[in-house]
Amino acid sequence: MTIPPPSAPKRSRVLPILITLACGFLLTLGCCFGGIATENMGARRQPLNLLFGGGFVLGVLVFISGIIWGFLALAVHLFGSKKEQP
């Protein structure tokens, strides 16, 4: 009689989505704070403003992609195929 190998533990789908949302939020918040801080230095045209602006846009895109990923994962979980486990 052979013993079947143990099945791999089920991986969480929620943790990577939450990490993506948190990173996007923190990047957006940090770039917003950095951009405001460099605006208060006096000079309007600083290379850092371009860096913070690009980081802000990137953070917003990462955050939005995390939201979309979360909605798609929820839809797959709710409406996905229900396979019978033996």
Number of C-alpha atoms within 10 A of each C-alpha: 3 4 5 6 6 6 6 6 6 6 7 8 13 12 10 13 19 15 13 20 22 16 16 24 19 16 21 24 16 16 22 18 14 18 20 13 12 17 15 9 9 9 8 10 10 13 9 13 19 12 13 21 16 14 21 24 16 16 25 19 15 20 24 16 16 21 16 13 18 19 12 12 16 14 11 11 12 10 9 10 8 8 6 5 4 3
